[in-house]
Amino acid sequence: MILKTIENDKAKDFTERFEKMLESIDPSILDDIDHESFPTDIDNMKRNSVAYAKMRADWEFMSNEERIKKDDLRTSFHNEFMTSVKLLIRLANKYYDNKWSDLQEEAETMHRKEFGDIACYITYLICASNK
């Protein structure tokens, strides 16, 4: 049941291309402001990913009343994650002549639920790498 969801999901493909993009960025070519904020921007994206994924996992066990109370917060976590991903893609495109424009276009048109899946997949990778 769960593995079938992952097999049919775009999260893995998008995340792999997103990670390849991040790894291709040479911090030495960034201007002072971007060079200083780049590590923080990546950290924020990861934190936003984990915050949203935790809320989404907790959602499974919440009562309807709890869901109503937490819905705005969940939306906020989701929006923050989406914004942090899009910021990093725009940064890469700024310095690499829009090499990653396909990723940016996909991020701009992607359904919110798919973005949530990406947050959960990134969180899984963070957890798996911290054994």
QUIKA-V320866 format. One record per pair of residues at least 6 apart in sequence whose ideal C-beta (glycine too) atoms are under 6 Angstrom apart, sorted by sequence separation. I is the first residue (numbers start at 1). GAP is how many residues later the second one is. If there is no record, write none. Layout:
BEGIN
i=I gap=GAP
i=I gap=GAP
END
This chain:
BEGIN
i=93 gap=7
i=27 gap=8
i=30 gap=8
i=92 gap=8
i=27 gap=11
i=89 gap=11
i=93 gap=11
i=89 gap=14
i=89 gap=15
i=89 gap=18
i=55 gap=19
i=86 gap=21
i=55 gap=22
i=52 gap=25
i=51 gap=26
i=52 gap=26
i=52 gap=29
i=48 gap=32
i=49 gap=32
i=48 gap=33
i=82 gap=33
i=48 gap=36
i=81 gap=38
i=45 gap=39
i=44 gap=40
i=41 gap=47
i=29 gap=66
i=53 gap=66
i=25 gap=67
i=52 gap=67
i=53 gap=67
i=49 gap=70
i=53 gap=70
i=21 gap=71
i=49 gap=73
i=50 gap=73
i=49 gap=74
i=21 gap=79
i=17 gap=86
i=15 gap=103
i=10 gap=104
i=14 gap=104
i=11 gap=106
i=15 gap=106
i=11 gap=107
i=15 gap=107
i=9 gap=108
i=11 gap=110
END
